[in-house]
């Protein structure tokens, strides 16, 4: 019985340890939203400014390094500066090198809202220029760099700089009625209300949006913002179509398996303890 309990314990401990260590934790955080938080925050919306601070804190994930900003105008950079967030601007209207995606220099990168929002800065070609650097973006993200994507508006490829990030569900979101989910609140994110908003997202796991994403914010059941923690990007080639994204946060089923594994460990320990007691009693009885 003692030998069997040791075997059971070893197997259970190995299984539980493997399950506990399986989620990746070195990758970056992503937050994508249909709000043009840059535009409204720049023009004084306190709700947008509060949301922007929370969004940036989430994607920077505790880093003090500056934020890399892709903006062909100045709304996003000026807003960040006014909020005390260090940033460096690169215009995607001009060619730029993969080397700008340097996790030793920047904590995260942020992409300004699309011009289809009305008054925002980035064109569809600007968005496409950013997305063409998918290999460098993947390496940056896998090294812990975060990604913040603001409103894509009417551009169906507005989030193509992140694989499986979504088919833009479009729509005409209202200005109010946005509610943060429990998962979003736990991540430190906040809902933005009082400002015109420009696109929804599909439900994670449908219409091209990876199931790795969690819903951060909704409006009447529609998904307004999504996020992902400690993720990683794997690419088979140089284009976003051949890349997949995963999250380092365990799914509920994974948590259940982990608990089951630790339950096996606890049971094995109890069995081993009973076995040792029986051996001691047997030894005493024969003396």
C-alpha positions in Angstrom: 0.0 0.0 0.0 2.8 2.4 0.8 4.5 1.9 -2.5 1.2 2.4 -4.4 0.5 5.6 -2.5 3.9 6.9 -3.5 3.2 6.1 -7.1 -0.2 7.8 -6.9 1.3 10.8 -5.2 4.1 11.2 -7.8 1.7 10.9 -10.7 -0.9 13.3 -9.2 1.8 15.9 -8.3 3.3 15.8 -11.8 -0.2 16.2 -13.4 -1.1 19.1 -11.1 2.2 20.8 -11.6 2.0 20.5 -15.4 -1.5 22.0 -15.3 -0.5 24.8 -13.0 2.5 25.8 -15.1 0.8 25.5 -18.5 -0.6 29.0 -18.9 2.0 31.4 -20.4 2.5 34.5 -18.4 5.3 36.4 -20.2 3.2 37.8 -23.1 1.5 41.1 -23.4 -2.0 42.5 -22.7 -4.4 43.8 -25.4 -7.3 46.1 -25.2 -9.5 46.9 -28.2 -12.4 49.3 -28.2 -15.0 50.9 -30.5 -14.6 54.1 -28.5 -12.6 57.0 -30.1 -11.3 57.7 -26.6 -8.4 59.7 -28.1 -10.7 62.2 -29.9 -13.1 62.8 -27.0 -10.4 62.8 -24.3 -8.4 65.4 -26.4 -11.5 67.6 -26.5 -12.1 67.4 -22.7 -14.3 64.5 -22.0 -13.6 63.4 -18.4 -15.2 60.0 -19.1 -12.8 59.4 -22.0 -9.8 60.7 -20.0 -10.6 58.3 -17.2 -11.1 55.4 -19.6 -7.8 56.2 -21.4 -5.9 56.2 -18.2 -7.3 52.7 -17.3 -6.8 51.4 -20.8 -3.1 52.5 -20.9 -2.4 51.1 -17.4 -3.8 47.8 -18.5 -1.7 47.4 -21.6 1.5 48.8 -20.0 1.0 46.2 -17.3 3.1 47.9 -14.6 5.9 49.0 -16.9 7.3 52.6 -16.6 8.6 52.6 -20.2 7.0 55.0 -22.7 4.1 54.2 -24.9 4.7 53.9 -28.7 1.9 55.9 -30.4 0.8 55.4 -34.0 -0.9 58.6 -35.0 -0.8 60.8 -38.1 -2.1 63.7 -36.1 -1.7 64.8 -32.5 -4.9 64.0 -30.7 -3.8 60.8 -29.0 -0.2 61.9 -28.2 -1.4 65.3 -26.8 -4.1 63.5 -24.7 -1.5 61.1 -23.3 0.9 63.9 -22.5 -1.8 65.8 -20.7 -2.5 62.7 -18.6 1.2 62.4 -17.7 1.8 59.3 -19.8 5.2 59.3 -21.6 4.9 58.6 -25.3 6.8 58.6 -28.6 4.9 59.2 -31.8 5.4 57.4 -35.1 3.3 58.5 -38.1 2.0 55.4 -40.0 1.4 57.7 -43.0 5.1 57.3 -43.7 7.2 54.1 -44.0 8.8 52.9 -40.7 11.0 50.0 -39.7 10.2 46.9 -37.7 12.8 48.0 -35.2 10.4 50.6 -33.7 8.6 47.6 -32.0 11.3 47.4 -29.3 10.1 45.9 -25.9 13.2 47.3 -24.3 12.2 50.8 -25.2 8.4 50.8 -25.1 5.9 49.2 -22.7 3.1 49.0 -25.3 1.9 50.6 -28.5 -1.3 52.4 -29.1 -3.2 52.9 -32.4 -5.2 56.1 -32.9 -8.8 56.0 -34.1 -9.8 55.8 -37.8 -10.9 59.0 -39.7 -14.3 57.4 -40.3 -15.1 58.3 -36.7 -15.3 61.9 -37.8 -12.4 64.1 -36.7 -10.0 61.2 -35.9 -6.6 60.8 -37.4 -5.8 57.5 -39.1 -6.7 56.5 -42.6 -7.4 53.0 -43.8 -4.0 53.0 -45.4 -2.4 54.0 -42.1 -4.0 51.1 -40.4 -2.8 48.8 -43.2 0.7 50.1 -42.9 0.8 49.2 -39.2 -0.7 45.7 -39.9 2.1 45.0 -42.5 4.5 44.7 -39.6 2.8 41.7 -38.1 6.1 39.7 -37.5 7.6 42.5 -35.5 4.4 43.1 -33.7 4.2 39.4 -32.7 7.8 39.5 -31.3 7.0 42.7 -29.4 3.9 41.2 -27.9 5.4 37.9 -27.0 8.2 39.7 -25.2 5.5 41.4 -23.0 4.7 44.5 -25.0 1.0 45.6 -24.8 -1.4 46.7 -27.6 -4.1 49.3 -27.4 -6.4 49.7 -30.3 -9.0 52.5 -30.5 -12.0 52.9 -32.8 -11.8 51.4 -36.3 -15.1 53.0 -37.2 -16.0 51.9 -40.8 -12.8 50.2 -41.6 -13.4 46.4 -41.6 -9.7 45.8 -41.3 -9.1 48.4 -38.6 -7.7 45.9 -36.1 -5.7 43.8 -38.6 -2.5 44.6 -36.8 -3.5 41.9 -34.3 -4.3 38.4 -35.5 -7.8 37.1 -35.0 -8.7 40.5 -33.6 -11.6 40.9 -35.4 -13.9 41.3 -37.9 -15.2 44.7 -37.1 -18.9 44.2 -36.4 -19.6 47.9 -37.2 -23.0 49.1 -36.1 -24.0 52.4 -34.6 -23.4 52.3 -30.9 -25.1 55.0 -28.7 -23.3 57.5 -26.5 -24.5 56.1 -23.2 -25.5 52.8 -21.6 -22.1 51.1 -21.6 -21.5 48.7 -18.8 -18.2 47.2 -17.7 -18.3 43.4 -17.2 -17.1 41.7 -14.1 -14.0 40.5 -16.0 -13.3 44.0 -17.3 -13.6 45.5 -13.8 -11.3 42.9 -12.4 -8.7 43.9 -15.0 -8.9 47.5 -13.9 -10.8 48.7 -17.0 -13.7 51.1 -16.9 -16.7 51.8 -19.1 -16.8 55.1 -21.1 -20.1 56.9 -21.3 -21.3 60.3 -22.7 -19.3 60.2 -26.0 -20.3 59.2 -29.5 -19.0 55.7 -30.3 -18.2 54.0 -33.6 -18.1 50.3 -33.8 -19.0 47.0 -32.0 -17.2 43.7 -31.9 -18.5 40.2 -32.5 -18.8 37.8 -29.6 -15.4 36.2 -28.9 -15.1 33.0 -30.8 -17.3 34.1 -33.7 -16.9 36.1 -36.9 -13.1 36.1 -36.8 -12.6 37.3 -33.2 -10.5 34.8 -31.2 -12.1 33.0 -28.3 -9.0 34.0 -26.4 -10.5 37.5 -25.9 -12.8 38.4 -22.9 -15.5 40.9 -23.1 -14.7 44.1 -21.2 -17.7 46.3 -22.0 -21.2 45.9 -23.4 -24.2 47.9 -24.4 -27.6 46.2 -24.6 -25.9 42.9 -25.2 -23.6 44.2 -27.9 -19.8 43.9 -27.3 -18.1 47.3 -27.3 -14.6 46.5 -25.9 -12.5 43.3 -25.6 -9.3 42.4 -23.8 -6.7 39.7 -23.5 -4.1 39.1 -20.7 -0.6 37.6 -20.9 -1.2 36.5 -24.5 1.1 35.2 -27.2 1.0 35.3 -31.0 2.2 32.3 -33.2 2.7 32.8 -36.9 3.4 30.3 -39.6 4.3 33.0 -42.1 4.6 36.8 -42.6 1.0 37.7 -42.8 -1.7 38.1 -40.2 -3.9 35.5 -41.9 -1.4 32.8 -40.8 -1.1 33.9 -37.2 -3.1 32.9 -34.2 -3.4 34.5 -30.7 -3.8 32.8 -27.4 -4.3 34.0 -23.8 -2.2 33.1 -20.8 -5.3 33.3 -18.5 -6.7 29.8 -17.9 -10.2 28.9 -19.2 -12.7 27.8 -16.5 -12.2 24.2 -17.7 -8.5 24.5 -17.1 -9.1 25.8 -13.6 -11.3 22.8 -13.0 -8.6 20.4 -14.2 -6.0 22.1 -12.0 -8.3 21.8 -8.9 -8.9 18.2 -9.8 -5.1 17.6 -10.0 -4.5 19.2 -6.7 -7.3 17.2 -5.2 -5.5 14.0 -6.4 -2.4 15.3 -4.7 -4.2 15.9 -1.4 -5.9 12.5 -1.6 -2.5 10.8 -2.3 -1.0 12.5 0.7 -3.8 11.3 3.0 -3.4 7.8 1.6 0.3 7.9 2.2 -0.2 9.2 5.8 -2.7 6.3 6.6 -0.2 3.8 5.1 2.6 5.1 7.4 0.3 4.8 10.4 -0.6 1.2 9.6 3.0 0.3 9.2 3.9 1.8 12.5 1.0 0.0 14.2 2.0 -3.2 12.6 5.6 -2.8 13.7 4.4 -2.1 17.3 2.1 -5.1 17.3 5.0 -7.5 16.4 7.4 -6.2 19.1 
